[in-house]
């Protein structure tokens, strides 16, 4: 029995027929195409990184500073008030400074408060006429007491006392001023004269907060409550 077979080509020839041409025979153009193919994924990845952040959001820009319009308005008002203050237009400056104190900025509010106090002092000086009579000096003295300007208050009350040495209300006011400034001896003397000139002042002094400085002084109790001493004897 005869066998027929097809003669197979040598293996080496088959490999040569399908094998990739050696790199040495490749053109420069093919090398460049291969380089572009290998670099393409990397370039695409870089572009994606620029467009998409790790958290999936768009790239963040520098945050813009948020400006409070109320703060800007407060600063504008403060500058305007200072201009009026420098022009010695204290009534107008006072009006605007009160608005500044209601603004959100504490530092500007504190500055406005300082200017406001000065405005009030200047206004009070300008508004008050030059005192001439005992009553006018007395009123000026009481006004200065309310502003905490003790030296000016004492000066007016001393002038009022020289002009009206028998006015009980002037001695009473001087006794109150002495208490506010810590002058216990002078306060007792003036209060005693005020009560001697008008006994009703004793009852006023019992409920007057200006005399709190003397509450612990037994002389004060004896002066205001003489009936206690009489009942004790």
HELIX and SHEET records of a PDB file:
HELIX    1   1 UNK A   11  UNK A   18  1                                   8    
HELIX    2   2 UNK A   23  UNK A   25  5                                   3    
HELIX    3   3 UNK A   28  UNK A   51  1                                  24    
HELIX    4   4 UNK A   69  UNK A   86  1                                  18    
HELIX    5   5 UNK A   90  UNK A  101  1                                  12    
HELIX    6   6 UNK A  106  UNK A  127  1                                  22    
HELIX    7   7 UNK A  134  UNK A  146  1                                  13    
HELIX    8   8 UNK A  150  UNK A  163  1                                  14    
HELIX    9   9 UNK A  168  UNK A  180  1                                  13    
HELIX   10  10 UNK A  184  UNK A  197  1                                  14    
HELIX   11  11 UNK A  201  UNK A  206  1                                   6    
HELIX   12  12 UNK A  209  UNK A  214  5                                   6    
HELIX   13  13 UNK A  218  UNK A  224  1                                   7    
HELIX   14  14 UNK A  226  UNK A  232  1                                   7    
END                                                                             
